Amino acid sequence: MTFVRCPLLEEQEVKQRQSNLIHSYYVPKDVLNATFDSIDKEEGGRQEAIWRRENCKALPK
C-alpha cells in the first residue's frame, strides 16, 4: 500500500510556505523615488560621496 498525498493539500502547503517568506515593509514615497539627481549637491559632506558614486570609487573607512 502506498500513500498518495492530495494534490490540493500539496498546492496549499506550497502557497503557505511562499507566503511565509513574503514580508512587507513600509517605505516612504520620497525614499522610494529618490535619485542622485534629487540630492542637493552643494550640501557639505555629500559632495564627496556623490562624486565617488558617479566615479565608482569606494569611500575611505
Secondary structure, 3 states (H helix, E strand, C coil): CCCCCCHHHHHHHHHHHHHHHCCCCCCCHHHHCCCHHHCCCCCCCHHHHHHHHHCCCCCCC
